[in-house]
Amino acid sequence: MSVRQSLLAILDQGPCYGYQLRAEFDRRTASTWPLNVGQIYNTLERLERDGLVERGEPDVQGHVHWQITDAGSEEVARWLSSPVVRARATRDELAIKLAVAATLPGVDVGVLISTQRAASLSRLEEIRSAPSADFTASVVNDSLLFAAEAELRWLDRLDQRLAEHPDHALQRELSTDRPRRGRPVRAA
């Protein structure tokens, strides 16, 4: 998720100060991704360094309003008109946890899957019961809903695949091969 581009897009609507940007981000994303004010100001300083926003003078309340530059507006237009490219490699903690667990002696991956399935079902019910009063909240809620449903389908698929393998077929002892420094070992 690009906090940087999101803040720029909000600033493209008009100058804002830090807490105002945070409130606008929350309002527009149904508070799904909580941002702390420090993150907002760090991002604004980087945007300023990159010439995408300018810092205004403090107003009577001491609020420093930030405004977008022409280069910032161009960046927003590029971001909004470009598709999100999802990385091929996963850094999904659950996928990595289950992949590693399946190779460890003495670990019952079926139990891990059952535990996760229960937690995922609970999360799915939470999402389904969350009110989606406005369009932006429903956009975010639908994304969470479909992701939770996909996770459950994936867990079912993993459970089926594990049932197809004999016990301990995936377990691996530590390799005795000594990898060369700086180079990955080639898979056999």
C-alpha positions, 0 to 999 in steps of 0.5 A: 500500500502506498501511503506516499501516493495516497497522501499526494493524491489527497494533497492534490485536492488542496493544502492540508496539515499533518493531522488533517491528512491523517483524518482524510486518509482514515476517512477515505480508507474506512480507517483500515490502515491506521497511520501515525502522525510521525509516519505522515510527517516523515512521508511529507518530509521525503515528498518535500525532499523529492520536490513533490510538495512544499511546506507552507508557513504556519497559520495562527493555530500553528498548523503547517499546511503542505501543498502539492507541486506540479511534479507532485500532481504529475506523480498522482496522475501516473499513480492513478493511471497505472495498475498495481503490479503484485510481486511474484514472490510472497512475503506472506507470513502465513504462507512462509510459516506453513511452508517451513512447518511442512518440512519440520520433523514432528510438526503436525501441519494439519493442526496448524491449518485447522487452527488458522482456518478457525481464526480465518473463519472468525475474521471472515465473520467479523468482516461480514458483520462490519457495517459498510455505510458508505462506498469507500468503506464497502470498497475496503470491506469487500477487498478484505472479505474476498481476501479472507474467502480466498485464504480459506480456499487456499487453506482447504487446498493445502489441506488436500495437498498434504493428505496426498503426501505420505507422512514425513514425505516433506520433512527435511533434515538440515543440509550438510552442504556448505553454501558458498558465501554470497551465493545461493545453493543450486537446487538439485 
